[in-house]
Amino acid sequence: MPFAVGCWDDPDQAVAGSVPAASEHQTGLAADLTNASGAHGTAFNHTPRGGLLGRNATEYGFIVRYPKGAKAITGYEREPWHVRYVGKAVAAEFERRPGLTFEQYLGVA
């Protein structure tokens, strides 16, 4: 899985994330969400909207892409703000199997 440490604008800033051109955001199927006050990233974990998103995403065909405790499978720490559209039928499987990762669903983990 492509992963890098660095900042593309400032090499002295250390941040972790996908290397350029390797993000699933580029598919148009994934998005990082925030709330009206601008809480994003790990701050979003501690907002009421962060929990609301996790509890309701599947109803609309989305999954929280990087669930808690799945870094060994996904390569990423928990990111409750990062959602991916998979469609309602596939999302329903995630609802039935809490903690399921996209990699497990695809059979690549």
RODO-2510 file (C-alpha; in nm, 4 decimals, decimal comma):
residues 109
     n   res          X          Y          Z
     1     m     0,0000     0,0000     0,0000
     2     p     0,1507     0,3353    -0,0971
     3     f     0,2258     0,5340     0,2141
     4     a     0,4639     0,8181     0,2823
     5     v     0,5720     1,0485     0,5593
     6     g     0,6258     1,4078     0,4600
     7     c     0,4396     1,7127     0,3460
     8     w     0,4236     1,7863    -0,0237
     9     d     0,4493     2,1656     0,0309
    10     d     0,6977     2,1701     0,3190
    11     p     0,9418     1,8802     0,3596
    12     d     1,0189     1,9933     0,7172
    13     q     0,6593     1,9218     0,8219
    14     a     0,5969     1,5575     0,9135
    15     v     0,2544     1,4229     0,8213
    16     a     0,1491     1,0776     0,7159
    17     g    -0,0681     0,9932     0,4207
    18     s    -0,0858     0,8441     0,0757
    19     v     0,1818     0,9319    -0,1747
    20     p     0,0696     1,1645    -0,4550
    21     a    -0,1471     0,9932    -0,7202
    22     a    -0,2157     0,6944    -0,4900
    23     s    -0,5145     0,8216    -0,2914
    24     e    -0,8564     0,6635    -0,3278
    25     h    -0,9918     1,0196    -0,3217
    26     q    -0,8876     1,0389    -0,6860
    27     t    -1,1476     0,7767    -0,7756
    28     g    -1,4234     1,0193    -0,6817
    29     l    -1,5671     0,7548    -0,4472
    30     a    -1,4013     0,8742    -0,1235
    31     a    -1,4181     1,1959     0,0760
    32     d    -1,2900     1,3427     0,4004
    33     l    -1,5762     1,5062     0,5890
    34     t    -1,5821     1,7752     0,8538
    35     n    -1,8448     1,9581     1,0559
    36     a    -1,9672     2,3168     1,0327
    37     s    -1,7167     2,4358     1,2927
    38     g    -1,4320     2,2974     1,0825
    39     a    -1,3324     2,0049     1,3055
    40     h    -1,1451     1,7666     1,0812
    41     g    -0,8919     1,4892     1,1078
    42     t    -0,8507     1,3491     1,4558
    43     a    -1,0529     1,6400     1,6041
    44     f    -1,3550     1,5030     1,4150
    45     n    -1,3282     1,1830     1,6233
    46     h    -1,4409     1,3751     1,9298
    47     t    -1,7447     1,5497     1,7843
    48     p    -2,1073     1,4353     1,7931
    49     r    -2,1070     1,4453     1,4108
    50     g    -1,8164     1,1995     1,4001
    51     g    -2,0245     0,9378     1,5812
    52     l    -2,3341     1,0230     1,3810
    53     l    -2,1480     0,9666     1,0567
    54     g    -2,0243     0,6260     1,1678
    55     r    -2,3704     0,5152     1,2779
    56     n    -2,5521     0,6309     0,9638
    57     a    -2,3081     0,6090     0,6715
    58     t    -2,4233     0,2662     0,5549
    59     e    -2,7847     0,3807     0,5263
    60     y    -2,6722     0,6038     0,2383
    61     g    -2,4293     0,3594     0,0759
    62     f    -2,1103     0,4795     0,2452
    63     i    -1,8632     0,3039     0,4736
    64     v    -1,6106     0,4493     0,7148
    65     r    -1,3069     0,3363     0,5223
    66     y    -1,0533     0,2991     0,8041
    67     p    -1,2239     0,1535     1,1152
    68     k    -1,0804     0,1369     1,4643
    69     g    -0,8364    -0,1465     1,5270
    70     a    -0,7786    -0,2339     1,1599
    71     k    -0,4432    -0,0663     1,0874
    72     a    -0,2741    -0,4031     1,0338
    73     i    -0,5218    -0,4689     0,7518
    74     t    -0,5779    -0,1228     0,6004
    75     g    -0,2398     0,0374     0,6664
    76     y    -0,4093     0,3373     0,8291
    77     e    -0,5119     0,4328     1,1806
    78     r    -0,8827     0,4884     1,2450
    79     e    -1,0188     0,7722     1,0289
    80     p    -1,3896     0,8183     1,1046
    81     w    -1,3995     1,1238     0,8769
    82     h    -1,2878     0,9271     0,5682
    83     v    -1,5844     0,7690     0,3904
    84     r    -1,6115     0,5729     0,0685
    85     y    -1,9176     0,5165    -0,1439
    86     v    -1,9797     0,1443    -0,2073
    87     g    -2,3553     0,1467    -0,2720
    88     k    -2,6380     0,0513    -0,0405
    89     a    -2,6215    -0,3260    -0,0996
    90     v    -2,2499    -0,3494    -0,0177
    91     a    -2,2827    -0,1031     0,2714
    92     a    -2,5548    -0,3250     0,4181
    93     e    -2,2974    -0,6047     0,4473
    94     f    -2,0772    -0,3707     0,6529
    95     e    -2,3776    -0,2942     0,8730
    96     r    -2,4297    -0,6677     0,9322
    97     r    -2,0603    -0,7285     1,0040
    98     p    -1,9280    -0,4491     1,2310
    99     g    -1,5522    -0,3976     1,2022
   100     l    -1,5368    -0,5399     0,8492
   101     t    -1,2734    -0,3661     0,6371
   102     f    -1,2999    -0,2984     0,2663
   103     e    -0,9942    -0,5201     0,2149
   104     q    -1,1681    -0,8082     0,3935
   105     y    -1,4857    -0,7546     0,1932
   106     l    -1,2853    -0,7688    -0,1313
   107     g    -1,1006    -1,0788    -0,0105
   108     v    -0,7542    -0,9241    -0,0295
   109     a    -0,6807    -0,9329     0,3443
***
